[in-house]
Amino acid sequence: MTSKTPIPNAVYHSLQRHFPGQRLLGFEPTTGGFSNWTQRAILADQQLIIKAATKPHKRIDIRREASTLQNLLGADIPIATVYALDEYEDWTVALLSSLPGRNGLFVLEQQSPSISALYQQLARHLAQLHAHPIPQHALLSEPIAQRASAAFSDCIQLLPTDMIATLTDGLHAMAELPAIHFIHGDPGAHNLLWDNRLTGLLDWEWAGAGHALLDLAWLKWTLRFRNLGEAVW
């Protein structure tokens, strides 16, 4: 089993450091994630998800995800376990548990009758997350709404003129919402795992202090984007 993506040396070092003596059988790409270098490592006795980044803002994302997952331990939310977070001169590497199930995009592509159940369970877990105390690291970091506004501002000028004002107003309104909840930031089907139940809520790089409406607005947009209709909403 091989991967066409070059494996950073830092990843090998982390595997050797935290799983010494376990034979590495290979790597395979994951499904649904786009933010960082992400691969599944196949060891003789288990599978791991490895996230690694070299760009400064992506390294911050990995640290944020690791801190968030550690803070949510014990919550009734299906999340990965953080085995290690390693810092190298040019890389940040996180070793996470591999959760069971198929990516939520597969459920949508197959027009599965489980689609409604998938989103019902997602809604329940988001409600639990929004009620969870905001951790100190999230309070001290830049609120997610401000990060999103800054991230999209560079792209606005590429849009048709009649859309720029509307989107700009929307981003400003989003940034002004009070950061009173602990939110995921990207709760779409691509970040879900399903195996007759919701087995994983993935990719917590955008988690932090925000307003629950931000998660719901993003979820509403993804439902419209995927033409799932008002019944699912």
N, C-alpha and C positions, 0 to 999 in steps of 0.2 A: 504494500500500500504506500503510495507516494503522493506528493503534492507538487504541483508545478510552481507554486509560490515559493520563492527563496525563504529559507528559515533563518531568522537572525541568530547569530551566535549567542546572544543573551538568552534566548529561549532555551537552547541546549544547556546553558549554565544553570538556569533556574530548575530545569527538570533534574539535572544531576544533583543539585543541591538539596532539593526537597523530596525527591523520589529515588534515592541512591539504590543501585542494584536492580531496579526494575527495567526490564528490557523494553526499549522503544521500538515498536513495530512500524510506525510511520505516522503520517499526518493526513488529514482530509479536510476539505473546506466545510465551513458551516453554511447554513441557509438563513437568509433573512437579514443579516447584519451588514452594515455598510460603513461603520464609523472608523474602525481600526483594523489593524492586521489581526485577524481572528482565524484560528484553526482548531480542529479537534486533534489532540494527540492520543494515539492508540498505544497504551502500555500493555505489558503482558497481563496485568491483573485488573486494569481499569482504564477508563477513558477520562480525559481532561479537556476542558476548554481553555485555550490560551489566548489572551489578548495582549498585544504589545503595540507600543507606539514610540516614535522618535520625535515627532513634531511637538513642541512645547504645549500647545493647547490640547492636543490629543492625549498627551501624558497626564494632563490635569483631568481629563475626562475619565481615564482609567482609575486614577486615584479616587475620584468622586464616586465612581461605581463601587469600588472596593469598600470605601467607608460606608456607603449606603447599605450594601448587603450585610456588612457586619452589624450595623445598627438595627437591621430588621430581623436579626436572628431571634427566633422564638415567636415572631408574628405569624399569623395564619395566612401567609402569602407564599406561593410556590416560587422560591428563589434558589439560585445557586449558592453553594458554600464557597467561601474564599479560602483556598489552601495557602496562598502566599501572594505577597505583593513585593516585588523586587525592584530596586532602583539601581540602574547602571549609569555610566557617564552619558550615554547617548540613547538609552532605552528605559522605559518602564514596562514591566512584565507582570501580569496577573495570571495566576493559576486558579481556575474555578472548576467546580464539579460539573460533570456533564449530566443534564437532566433528560429524562425519557420523553418520548413523544415526537410528533411530526410538527413542522412549522405551520402556524396558522394559515399561511398563504396556500398550503396544500389543501386545507379544509375548504377554503373559498374556491379554489380552482376546481375541486371535485363537486362543487355545488352540494356539499354534504348537508343532510338534515341536522347535523350537529352545529350549524352556524349560529342559530339562536342560543343554544346552550353555551357555546363558546363565549358569546358576548354577555350573557347573563352572569357567568362566572367571573368574567373580567370586571363587570360592574361591581360585583360584590367585593372583589379584592381591591379595586380602586377605592371603594368606600372605606375599607379597613385602612388602606394606606393614608387616605386624607385625614383620618381620625388619629393617626399615629403621631406622637410628639415629634416636632421638628428637631433633628439632632443639631448639636452645636456647630458641626462642620458645615451644615447647610445654611444656618443662620449667618455664619461669617462669610460665606461665599457670595458671589454676585447672584442676585435672584434670577431664576430661570427666565422670567419674562424679559429682563434686561439683556440677558445673554442671547435670547432668541432675536430680539429686536436688532442687536448689533450684528448678529450673524446674517440676517436677511437684508440689512441695509445696503450692503454692497451689491446685492442682486437686483434691487428695485429698479435701477436705471435701465435694466435690460428688458423691462416690461413695456407694453403699449402705454402711451401717455395717459389714456383715460383710466388706466388701472392704478397708476402710481399713487395718486392722491388717496384713493380708497384704501389701498394697502398700507400706506403710511399712517393714515388715521387709525387703522385697525391695530397696527403695531404699537402706536403710542398709547392707545387705550389699554392694550394688553399689559404694557409695562407699568401702567398706573394702578393695576389691580393690587390690592394689599396681599403681601406674601404671608398668608396665615395658615397654609396647609403644607403638608409634606406631599409632593406630587412626583409622578413618574417622568412626565415630560414628552413621552413618545409611545403612548399605549395603543399601537396599531397591531393588526394581525401579524405583521412581519416579526413582531417581538413576543409572540405567544407560541407555546408548545401545547399540543393536544393529543391525548390518548384516552378517549372516552371521558375525559375530564381535563380541566386546565392544569397541566403539569409544570408549566414554567412561564414566568413573566420575566422577560430578558431585557438586556441593554439598558442599564440604569445610569448611563453617562450624563443624561440631562436631568436626573433627579435632583430635587432640592426644594428650597422654600419658594412657594408660589401660591396661587389661588386655584382651588379645585376646578373652577371654570376653564382654566387653561387645558387641563387634561381632557375635559369634556368637549371643549371646542375642537381640539386636535382629533379626538375620536370621531366627532360628528363629521369633520372634513374627510377623514379616511373612509367613513361609511359612504359618503356621497361620491368620493373618488372611485370607489369600487362598486358603485351602483347597487348597494345593498338595500336601499329603500327605507321608508319610515318605520316599517314593522320591526326591523331589527333595532332601530334606535329606540 
